[in-house]
């Protein structure tokens, strides 16, 4: 039993694969010939001789003087065109000739190595031609005097309708997604207006868009006329991209029929080499527009396109100038001010205006500033998401017009904001500038539902045009106006300026920091040494003065340590390293003596030593002493104050271990993850060390690394039967591993 095959999958590729540039047919109001350079006919439309009423060469026959009613201009023009360079040969040539007493337009152009000659009935009287010339000149003059794109299109549709007599002429402007909006319309009063309706991108498949750029004017004189076959000497079809008689896609014929159109003409508006828009003409009955009139309309469209390009360039130049002024002023404010975020806030309105944005985020050194109605939690969450993305090349921007792919909590937090453009302009301070656009809720009046019907016919499944052109309304949500190439280019310039400004400011801050470090290292250490010595002398005079002396010496000693830490931090952040001078050192004796010194400085804290004797190592004794002093100070400040701090030193032939234990609850995970990060005092508040800068463990870690070792944190659980806390046996442990 025979079964029917399953229909194949239907996509836009069905339309995209349609060979519209090689249809193998012409429209019925003309005749087509293709000649070799020697005048031999290689392609011929059926019934060409009968249509012209004169003798014509047959397929494969060469052109002679008797053909085409003896009109020598045919053979002469073909020969001249064949001899032209191919780069010039595609420009059409036009002649008016008379065959069997009837006027024709002869249009010639090159198609590969062939010369294509098309004969089209001329239906224009001399009086009409004179009137047409006046109208064409007037239309061109009016177009040149327009100052806006909208007025250009409105004038264009009126003038084209005056020239051609079409019932309706529409001005289309294509959007970023390829859909087309009817933004101008001239029509007969009885016709239903189509102004402000939108037609989906799928109405013009990609290969049709390419052809509209190559061949800018297209006439369909009679939608219902039957196409005439074109026969060739070979099976290869003739490329008819530039043919004025080229037949029409059956899908497009069906589309026009569904709209009730009897004839149509389209004129491309090409701006910067791309299909920017179109003038679409409809007539309810067949209409043959003379070739000269069509060419005048094409010239009008070229003037229109040139004016669009000029206006667009002027608007962009104005915007670039405005952006340049913004860049200069914002960079100056950031460089001269003490607070970059304040500079951004002062220029916020202008920043949003230049980029057509609704809000802006400025993030620098962990501080986030928002200009606009964006909630701060949403701003911080977005910056955190951006910072977590893989690192991109310099000057890379993240630009989105929808939030697809973002985590649901972040999307919810952003609310009505669904598009952003962001860039990191300074790695050192992790600085970001983010521009945001709100959702563009738009109610669209589609000319028809923006989806194609599927039909299965003799050629299989294909997408077909809509059978109904009733207005279909849709509300678009969740997207915003896309960031254009111009937006991105301007943003790159702004971010580059901010990056250079940040680099310059960082250099100035570095100089200031170096100066401050010099002051700390030279001008403060000497006075502190004097204060400490004076306190020592005062302490010998009485018991009361001895107590005060100890306090002064303790405070001055702490200031000395802070100065040393600050100098070390400066060296580390400048990439200079701490500097090491390794010598063969009795590490056991070094640790034993240092613990005794610390115990003397902190009489209220007990220290228990377990030191293997005779451990010699090639180390920098001053730096190791600094590392151990920081670990013991940390244990003192974060211990219980009553349970002793334990110090253990052990080793083997290659490695020595220095372990410092103090009783304490386990550190919170957030604290443990950042133990060796500087300036972290906010993570672990301690009433016994309120003034700590969080530098000690960082420097200790760097000292261990600088000598080829490691410094690690761990926690030893106490008695499982007792609650954890001070005095229950739980201990914080730091283990320094150094090579011998």
C-alpha positions, 0 to 999 in steps of 0.5 A: 500500500502506497503512503504519502511522505511526511512533510519536511521541516519548515523554516525560513530557509524555504524562502531563503533558498528560493532562486529569485535572481534566476527565476527563468521567467520574465514578466509579460509586458516585455521581451528578453534576449541575451547575446554573446560578444559576437552577437549570438543569442544564448537566452531568449524569452518565449514569443519575443518575435510575436511580442515585438512584431518584427523578425528576431534572431532565434536561440543560437542564431547570430544577430544580423542587420535584418533583425529588429526591423533593421534598427542598427542601434541594437547591434551597435549597443550590444557590441559597445557594451560587450567591449566595456570592462565588466566593472562598467558593464553592469550600469544599464544603458537605455535607448528609445526605439520604434519597432513595427511602428510601436515605441519601445524602451530598450534597456541593456546591461551585462550579466557575466559575459552576456549582454542582456537586451530587454524590450519594454512597451513604451506607454508615455505620450510626449505631453506626459513626458514633458509634464513628468520632467517638471514634476521630477525636477520639482520633487528633487528640489523639494527633497533637497530642502528637507531638514529631517528624516521624517519630512524627507520620507513624507515628501518622498511618498507624495512626490513618487505618487505624483510621478507614478500615479500609484494608488498608495505609496508607503515609506518604510524604515527598517529597524534593528531587527529587520522589521519595517515600519510604515512611517509615511504614506500617500494614498487615495482616500478610500484606501485603508491607511497602513501608516504606523503598522509594522511588518516582520523581517520574515516578509523580506527574506535575506536573499531578497534584501541582498537583491534589493541592494543590488537592484534598487528598483523593482516593478511588477506591472500586473500581479495576475499576469502569467510569467513568460519562460526564458530558454537558454542554450545550456541548462545553467540559468541566466542571472537576472539580478539586474533585469527590469523584466525579471519575473516575480517569486510565487510567494511574493505574488501570493503576498500581494494577491492577499493584500488585494494589490494589482501592481506594485513597485519598490524603490530601495533606500540604500544608506552606507551600502545597507538597505535602510528603508524602502518606498513601496508603491501599490496599485489596485489594478495593473499599472505599467510605469514608464522606464524613464519615470521609474529611473526618476523615482530611483534618482529621488530615492538616491537623493533621499538616501544621500539626505538621510546619510547627511542628516544622520552624520550631522546628528552623530557629529553633534552627539560625538561633540557632546560626548567629547565634552562630557569625557573631558569634563568628567575626566577633569572632575575625577582627576581634580576631585577627592571623590570620583563618585561625586564627579560622576553624580555631578555629570550624571544627567548629561551622561544619561542624555548622551547615551540615552540611558535611564540610570548609571552605576559608578563602582570604585574601590568597593564603593558603589554610586547610583545615578537614576532610579535604580535601587542600590541593592540591584546596582551592587548585585549587577556589579558583583555579577559583572566582576565574576565574569571571565576576564575579557581583553582590554577595552571590552564592553558587555552590552545587552538589550535583554537579561537572558542568562542572568540569575533569576534573583538578579533579574528580579532585583533589576526590575524594569531595567533590562538592558545595560552596557558596562566596562571595567576601566581600571583594574587596580581599583576594580572600577566599573561604569555601567549604563542601564536602559529600562524596559521598552514596553511597546504596543506594535500594530503588525500589518499581520500576525508576524508568523508564516503559514505552512502549506504542503504542495507539489514542491513540498513544505514551504512557508507562505505569506499570510492570507489575512492582513488584519491588524494584529496587536502585540505588546513587546516586553522584556527588551529595550532599545539595543546598544548601537555601534555608535553607542558602543564606540562612544562608550569605548572612548569614555571608558578609555578616558576614564582609564587614563584618568585613573592611571594618572590619579593612581600614579599621583597617589603612588607618589604621595604614598611614597612621600608619606612612607618616607616621612613615616620611615625617617621623620617619625621613627627618631622622635618615637625612639626619643620618647621611648628612651625618655619614658625609660628614664622617667620610669626609674624615678618612682613606682608611679612613674614606672607604670606610666613609663611602661604605658608610654613605651608600650604605645610608642612600641606599637607605633613603631610596629605600625610604621614598620607594617606600613612601610612593608605594605608599601613595598609589597604593593609597589611590587618591590618585595620585602627584601631578604638577607639569608644567613645561617641562623640557629633558629631554635635559639632565635625563637627561644629568645624572641618568645622570652621578649614577647612574654616580658612585653605581655606579662599577663599572657603565658607562653609555653615553649616546645623547641627542638634544639640545634635547628639551623637554617639559611634564613633572614633572622630579622624577617623571621623574627618579624613573622613570629612576632606578628603570630605571637601578637595575633595569638595574644590579642585573640586568645583568652588572656588566661590560657597560655599560648603554645609555641612549637618548633620542629624539623627534619633534614629539609624543613622546619616547622614553627607552630603557634597555638592559642585557645579560641573558637573557630574563625568564621568562614568569611574571616578564615578565607581572608586571613592573609588579606590586608586591611580586613579589620571589619571582618573580625572585630576584637575588643582587645585589638580595636586599632588593628589594621589587619596587616600582621598576618598579611606581612607574616604570610608574605615573609613565609612566601618570600623565603620559599615557605608557607604559612597556613591556618587550621583549627584543632577541635577541643573536647567534643563533650564540652561546648566550644569556646575559650578554655574548652580546648579548641585552638587556632593554629598557625603553621609556618613551614620554612626550608632549611 
